[in-house]
């Protein structure tokens, strides 16, 4: 049962990362910022609830940090 929750959580976060990527490619800065905030909130919720393994959390957090770094100059 635990793995099922982890897979769903990873899938949700991956979908949000995909949304960020698409918005960045299309230069939709506001939408990319919104998607990054949603991904950050979902990742934090998964960490707090224990839905993700520590290894998976660290990988996803690193990807989120990469998007955050790429979007440093973007302002809402």
Secondary structure, DSSP 8 states (H G I E B T S, - for coil): -HHHHHHHHHHHHHHHHHHHHHHHHTT-HHHHHHHHHHHHHHHHHHHHHT-S-HHHHHHHHHHHHHHHHHTTT---
